[in-house]
Amino acid sequence: MSQPRSPRLRGDDLTLAYDRRVVSRNLGVAIPDRSFTVIVGPNACGKSTLLRALSRMIRPVSGAVHLDGRLISSYPSREVARRLGLLPQTSVAPDGITVADLVARGRYPHQRFLKQWSRADERIVAEAMAATRVDDLADRLVDELSGGQRQRVWLAMVLAQQTPLLLLDEPTTFLDIAHQMDMLDLCADLHHERGYTLVAVLHDLNHACRYATHLIAMKDGAVVAQGDPHEIVTAELVREVFGLPCRVIPDPETGTPLVVPSDRRRRSGRRSVAHRVDGITAPLPADLP
């Protein structure tokens, strides 16, 4: 009987540090191939640090990250960039660069001294811009674009690398709700229709439940649970990870888990309105004492 194929990307027994402070110990994660994996958890729990380790942006203190059956540290940088694309939390474009020129930079890992720009590169860049719906912005300066447009342009650049793995660090940061949904819909299309394996860090647990096929919940640098959101997202898990009492009900639009925080203010006789806290939507008193 053949052995099950190991995931293309995994981290084994990782100890990770950020600014010389250890944030995770003995961490183990395996990213299912062709999944849309989302990492969630409170602020400063190690989500982005884990993503940076998986993308070789930081070196583990101990343990190992494996990519396609080899230590990721054993690959030349250009080879890693052919296998794995990373969209950082914040990206800064050079002054005066157009959308088309920025997206074209995604082809850098495929360039050689004797193999420069080709018609194939032009086609791939055009396809990446079309997939992210920025082809009509090709001649615009990146500096002139809205936040949502810029995020799609950066994603197009990563797509132009033609990697089967995409890692996204908080891709909806600084976007309004409409542009957040637009970005996540685009990511879901890349996963469902094009077969990409995506790994994203998200702050909103309900967004994660709606889009993820595989969820990793973290707290204090450790993985508390991982698996299908339908199977692992419970009121008990939300209380354990976020410290928030809640109910978990089916989303009326998608059937995915929907976290509804308990209205703790109602118990004291105060009206409540919605406000944002880390990870979910929670009540806020309409009138402060």
C-alpha positions in Angstrom: 0.0 0.0 0.0 1.4 3.4 -1.0 2.1 5.9 1.8 0.0 9.2 1.8 1.7 12.0 0.1 3.3 14.6 2.5 1.9 18.1 2.2 4.1 20.4 0.1 4.5 22.9 3.0 4.9 22.0 6.6 6.7 23.1 9.8 8.0 20.6 12.3 8.7 21.2 16.0 9.3 24.9 15.4 10.6 27.3 17.9 10.1 30.9 16.6 11.4 34.2 17.8 10.6 37.8 16.9 12.9 40.7 18.0 14.8 38.1 20.0 11.7 37.1 22.0 10.6 33.5 21.6 6.9 33.5 20.6 6.3 29.9 19.8 7.8 26.5 20.9 7.4 23.0 19.5 5.0 24.3 16.8 3.8 21.8 14.2 1.7 22.6 11.2 1.0 20.9 7.9 -0.7 22.9 5.1 -3.1 20.6 3.2 -2.4 20.8 -0.6 -5.0 22.8 -2.6 -6.5 24.1 0.6 -7.5 27.7 1.6 -5.9 27.6 5.0 -6.5 30.6 7.3 -4.6 31.3 10.5 -6.6 33.1 13.3 -6.0 34.1 16.9 -5.7 37.1 19.1 -3.2 39.9 18.6 0.5 39.0 19.2 -0.3 35.2 19.3 2.3 34.4 16.6 0.2 34.2 13.5 2.4 36.4 11.3 5.6 35.0 12.8 4.5 31.5 11.7 3.7 32.8 8.2 7.1 34.4 7.9 8.8 31.2 9.0 6.8 29.2 6.5 7.9 31.6 3.7 11.6 31.7 4.9 11.4 35.3 5.8 12.7 34.4 9.3 14.8 31.4 10.3 13.4 29.1 13.1 15.4 29.0 16.3 14.9 25.3 16.1 12.9 22.9 14.1 12.5 22.9 10.3 10.2 24.1 7.5 9.9 21.6 4.6 8.9 22.7 1.1 8.3 20.0 -1.5 10.1 17.4 0.6 13.2 19.4 1.3 14.3 21.8 3.9 13.2 25.2 2.7 16.6 26.6 3.9 18.4 24.3 1.4 16.9 26.1 -1.7 18.4 29.1 -3.4 16.3 32.2 -2.9 15.3 32.3 -6.6 14.1 28.7 -6.4 11.9 29.4 -3.3 10.4 32.3 -5.2 9.4 29.9 -8.1 7.6 27.6 -5.6 6.1 30.0 -3.1 4.7 33.5 -3.4 4.3 35.9 -0.4 2.1 39.0 -0.1 3.4 40.8 3.0 1.2 42.8 5.3 2.5 46.1 4.0 4.2 46.7 0.7 5.7 49.9 -0.7 5.9 50.4 -4.5 8.8 52.4 -6.0 7.8 56.0 -6.8 6.5 56.6 -10.3 6.0 52.9 -11.2 3.0 51.8 -13.3 0.7 48.9 -12.5 2.0 46.9 -15.5 5.7 47.4 -14.5 5.1 46.4 -10.9 3.2 43.2 -11.9 6.0 42.4 -14.3 8.5 42.3 -11.4 6.8 39.1 -10.4 8.6 37.4 -13.3 12.1 38.2 -11.8 12.6 34.6 -10.4 12.2 33.2 -13.9 14.7 35.5 -15.6 18.2 34.3 -16.5 21.3 35.9 -17.9 20.6 34.3 -21.2 16.8 34.2 -20.9 15.4 37.6 -20.6 11.9 39.0 -21.1 9.8 37.1 -23.6 6.3 36.9 -25.1 5.5 34.2 -22.6 6.4 36.7 -19.8 4.1 39.3 -21.3 1.3 36.7 -21.5 1.7 35.6 -17.9 1.7 39.2 -16.7 -1.5 40.0 -18.7 -3.2 36.9 -17.3 -2.3 37.8 -13.7 -3.7 41.3 -14.2 -6.9 39.9 -15.7 -7.3 37.4 -12.9 -7.1 40.1 -10.3 -9.2 42.6 -12.4 -6.5 45.3 -12.7 -5.9 45.0 -16.4 -7.8 48.2 -17.0 -5.3 49.9 -14.6 -2.2 48.8 -16.5 -0.9 52.3 -17.3 -1.9 53.9 -14.0 0.7 54.9 -11.4 0.4 52.6 -8.4 0.6 55.7 -6.1 -2.7 57.0 -7.6 -4.7 53.9 -6.7 -7.1 53.2 -3.9 -6.1 50.8 -1.1 -8.3 48.0 -2.5 -6.8 48.5 -6.0 -3.3 48.4 -4.7 -3.9 45.2 -2.8 -5.1 43.6 -6.1 -2.1 44.9 -7.9 0.3 43.4 -5.4 -1.6 40.1 -5.6 -1.3 40.2 -9.4 2.5 40.6 -9.0 2.6 37.5 -6.7 0.4 35.6 -9.3 2.9 36.5 -12.0 5.5 34.4 -10.1 3.4 31.4 -11.1 3.8 29.6 -7.8 1.4 26.9 -6.6 1.6 28.2 -3.1 0.4 31.7 -2.0 1.0 33.1 1.5 -0.9 36.2 2.4 -0.3 38.2 5.6 -3.5 40.0 6.6 -4.5 40.8 3.0 -7.6 42.7 4.1 -5.8 45.1 6.5 -6.8 48.8 6.0 -9.6 47.9 3.6 -13.3 48.8 4.1 -15.8 45.9 4.4 -16.7 46.0 0.7 -13.0 45.8 -0.4 -12.3 43.1 2.2 -15.0 40.9 0.7 -13.8 41.6 -2.8 -10.3 40.6 -1.8 -11.4 37.4 -0.1 -13.7 36.5 -3.0 -10.8 36.9 -5.3 -8.7 34.6 -3.1 -11.5 32.0 -3.0 -11.7 32.1 -6.8 -7.9 31.4 -7.1 -8.3 28.5 -4.8 -11.5 26.9 -6.2 -11.1 27.7 -9.9 -7.3 27.7 -10.4 -6.2 25.1 -7.8 -3.9 27.4 -5.7 -2.9 26.4 -2.2 -3.5 29.6 -0.1 -2.3 30.3 3.4 -3.7 33.6 4.9 -3.5 35.3 8.2 -6.9 37.0 9.0 -8.2 38.9 12.1 -11.9 38.4 11.5 -13.0 34.9 12.6 -16.3 35.0 10.7 -14.4 35.8 7.5 -12.1 33.0 8.2 -15.0 30.5 8.8 -16.7 31.7 5.6 -13.7 31.3 3.2 -11.3 28.7 4.8 -11.3 25.0 4.0 -8.7 24.5 6.7 -8.4 26.6 9.9 -5.5 27.0 12.3 -6.4 28.6 15.6 -3.5 30.0 17.7 -3.1 31.4 21.2 0.1 32.4 23.0 2.3 31.0 20.2 0.6 27.5 20.2 -1.8 25.8 17.9 -5.0 25.2 19.9 -6.9 23.5 17.1 -6.7 22.9 13.3 -9.1 21.4 10.8 -12.3 22.1 8.9 -14.0 25.2 10.3 -17.3 23.2 10.5 -15.7 20.7 12.8 -13.5 22.8 15.1 -15.3 26.2 15.5 -17.4 26.0 18.6 -18.4 28.3 21.4 -15.9 26.5 23.6 -13.0 27.1 21.1 -13.9 30.8 20.8 -13.9 31.2 24.5 -10.6 29.4 24.9 -8.8 31.3 22.1 -10.4 34.8 22.3 -11.7 34.7 25.9 -15.2 35.7 24.6 -18.5 34.1 25.4 -20.6 33.5 22.3 -22.9 31.4 20.3 -21.9 29.6 17.0 -24.7 29.3 14.5 -24.9 28.6 10.8 -24.3 31.6 8.6 -27.7 32.3 6.9 -25.9 33.0 3.6 -23.3 30.2 3.4 -24.1 27.7 6.2 -20.5 28.1 7.6 -20.0 28.8 11.3 -21.0 32.2 12.4 -19.8 33.5 15.7 -22.3 35.7 17.6 -20.8 37.3 20.7 -22.9 37.3 23.9 -24.4 40.7 24.7 -22.8 41.1 28.1 -24.2 44.7 28.3 -27.8 43.5 28.1 -27.4 41.7 31.4 -26.8 45.1 33.0 -29.8 46.7 31.3 -27.9 48.8 28.8 -28.6 49.0 25.1 -25.8 47.7 22.8 -24.5 48.5 19.4 -22.0 46.5 17.3 -18.3 47.3 17.4 -15.1 45.6 16.3 -12.8 43.7 18.7 -9.9 41.6 17.7 -11.2 38.6 15.7 -15.0 39.2 15.8 -17.8 41.7 16.1 -18.9 42.4 19.7 -21.4 44.6 21.6 -20.6 48.1 22.8 -22.8 50.2 25.1 -24.7 52.9 23.2 -24.3 55.3 26.1 -21.1 55.3 28.2 -21.4 55.8 32.0 
